[in-house]
Amino acid sequence: MTDRTTATAPAHHRVYVDKQSPQAYRAMLATAEAVRATAAEAGLDRRLVELVNLRVSQINGCAYCLNLHTRAAIQAGETTQRLGVLAAWRDTELFSPQERAALGLAEATTSPADAALQEDAYAAAREVLTDDQLSAVVWVAVAINAFNRVSILSKHPVRAIPGQ
């Protein structure tokens, strides 16, 4: 027996899995809210959280999340200079030791098969982040990785903002 959506949808049609399965998506949104609260309770600045969201989205190539979190980072006070060099954060002194530790840990969370990267990033994070902060950064990276997959596989569009 075939699902009515797959039986009538053209081959190029994408299912927006967030819309198709709203209960699961609402659970993801609730998780994201808990992760934001955990990060705030751990003393992580919203700009750092958005840097992690952006770096993970860069690695995953999620245009929708990059668009969304660039706006959120700017709203949180992030500079266009730092956003512009985020992909090369290791090659600049624009990021604090805490931000560098968080970005390294976020990259390791996003690419868990790279054991050497994971161990190096974890060790560096242990030197700079508290246990609560380290845990919060991992949760932020896990959450944005999940949202990246939803948006990438759904092919959520990025629309131009009028006047920009």
C-alpha positions as CSV (number, residue, x, y, z in Angstrom):
1,M,0.0,0.0,0.0
2,T,1.4,3.4,-0.9
3,D,1.1,6.7,0.9
4,R,-1.2,9.1,-0.8
5,T,1.5,11.8,-0.8
6,T,4.1,9.6,-2.6
7,A,1.5,8.3,-5.0
8,T,0.6,11.7,-6.3
9,A,3.7,13.8,-5.8
10,P,6.0,14.4,-8.7
11,A,9.5,13.0,-8.5
12,H,11.0,16.4,-7.8
13,H,8.6,17.3,-5.0
14,R,10.2,17.6,-1.6
15,V,8.4,16.9,1.6
16,Y,8.9,19.5,4.2
17,V,9.3,17.0,7.0
18,D,8.7,19.6,9.7
19,K,5.2,20.2,8.2
20,Q,4.6,16.6,7.4
21,S,5.3,15.5,10.9
22,P,4.4,18.4,13.1
23,Q,4.5,16.5,16.4
24,A,8.1,15.5,15.9
25,Y,9.0,19.0,14.8
26,R,7.3,20.5,17.9
27,A,9.4,18.2,20.0
28,M,12.6,19.4,18.2
29,L,11.5,23.0,18.9
30,A,11.0,22.2,22.5
31,T,14.5,20.6,22.6
32,A,15.9,23.7,21.0
33,E,14.3,25.9,23.6
34,A,15.7,23.7,26.4
35,V,19.1,23.9,24.8
36,R,19.0,27.7,24.6
37,A,18.0,27.8,28.3
38,T,20.8,25.4,29.2
39,A,23.3,27.6,27.3
40,A,22.1,30.7,29.1
41,E,22.2,29.0,32.5
42,A,25.8,27.9,31.8
43,G,26.7,31.5,31.1
44,L,27.2,31.3,27.4
45,D,26.6,34.5,25.5
46,R,23.9,34.4,22.8
47,R,26.5,35.5,20.3
48,L,28.6,32.4,21.1
49,V,25.6,30.2,20.7
50,E,24.8,31.8,17.3
51,L,28.5,31.3,16.2
52,V,28.2,27.6,17.0
53,N,24.9,27.5,15.0
54,L,26.5,29.2,12.1
55,R,29.7,27.2,12.1
56,V,27.8,23.9,12.2
57,S,25.5,25.1,9.4
58,Q,28.5,26.1,7.3
59,I,30.0,22.6,7.7
60,N,26.7,21.0,6.8
61,G,26.0,23.4,3.9
62,C,22.5,24.4,5.2
63,A,21.6,27.6,3.4
64,Y,18.3,28.0,5.3
65,C,19.9,27.7,8.8
66,L,22.8,30.0,7.7
67,N,20.3,32.6,6.7
68,L,18.3,32.3,9.8
69,H,21.2,32.3,12.3
70,T,23.1,35.1,10.5
71,R,20.1,37.3,11.3
72,A,19.9,36.0,14.8
73,A,23.7,36.6,15.4
74,I,23.4,40.2,14.1
75,Q,20.4,40.7,16.3
76,A,22.5,39.4,19.3
77,G,25.2,42.0,18.5
78,E,27.6,40.0,16.4
79,T,29.7,41.9,13.9
80,T,29.8,41.4,10.1
81,Q,33.6,41.2,10.3
82,R,33.5,38.2,12.6
83,L,30.7,36.6,10.7
84,G,32.7,37.0,7.5
85,V,35.7,35.2,8.8
86,L,33.9,32.5,10.8
87,A,34.7,29.7,8.4
88,A,38.4,30.5,9.0
89,W,38.2,31.2,12.8
90,R,41.4,29.4,13.5
91,D,43.3,31.8,11.3
92,T,42.3,35.0,13.1
93,E,42.6,36.5,16.5
94,L,39.0,37.9,16.4
95,F,37.6,35.1,18.6
96,S,38.1,34.7,22.3
97,P,39.6,31.5,23.8
98,Q,36.1,30.5,25.0
99,E,34.6,31.0,21.5
100,R,37.5,29.1,19.9
101,A,37.0,26.2,22.3
102,A,33.3,26.2,21.6
103,L,33.8,26.3,17.8
104,G,36.3,23.5,17.9
105,L,34.0,21.4,20.0
106,A,31.0,22.2,17.7
107,E,33.1,21.0,14.7
108,A,34.0,17.8,16.6
109,T,30.4,17.2,17.4
110,T,29.4,17.7,13.8
111,S,32.2,15.3,12.5
112,P,32.2,12.6,15.2
113,A,34.0,10.1,13.0
114,D,37.2,12.2,13.2
115,A,38.5,10.8,16.5
116,A,41.7,12.9,16.5
117,L,39.7,16.1,15.9
118,Q,37.3,15.1,18.6
119,E,40.0,14.4,21.2
120,D,41.9,17.6,20.5
121,A,38.7,19.8,20.6
122,Y,37.5,18.2,23.8
123,A,40.9,18.7,25.5
124,A,41.0,22.3,24.4
125,A,37.4,22.8,25.6
126,R,38.2,21.3,29.0
127,E,40.9,24.0,29.5
128,V,38.5,26.9,28.9
129,L,34.9,25.9,29.4
130,T,33.2,24.8,32.6
131,D,31.5,21.4,32.6
132,D,28.1,23.1,32.2
133,Q,29.4,25.2,29.3
134,L,31.0,22.2,27.6
135,S,27.8,20.2,27.9
136,A,25.7,23.2,26.6
137,V,28.0,23.7,23.6
138,V,27.6,20.0,22.6
139,W,23.8,20.3,23.0
140,V,23.8,23.4,20.8
141,A,25.8,21.6,18.1
142,V,23.6,18.5,18.3
143,A,20.4,20.6,18.0
144,I,21.6,22.6,15.1
145,N,22.9,19.5,13.3
146,A,19.3,18.1,13.6
147,F,17.7,21.2,12.3
148,N,20.3,21.3,9.4
149,R,19.2,17.8,8.4
150,V,15.5,18.8,8.4
151,S,16.1,21.9,6.3
152,I,18.6,20.3,3.9
153,L,16.5,17.3,3.2
154,S,13.3,19.4,2.9
155,K,15.1,21.9,0.7
156,H,13.7,24.8,2.7
157,P,14.1,27.9,0.5
158,V,16.0,31.0,1.3
159,R,14.1,34.0,0.0
160,A,15.5,37.4,-0.7
161,I,14.6,40.0,1.9
162,P,13.0,43.1,0.1
163,G,15.2,46.1,0.3
164,Q,18.4,44.3,1.0
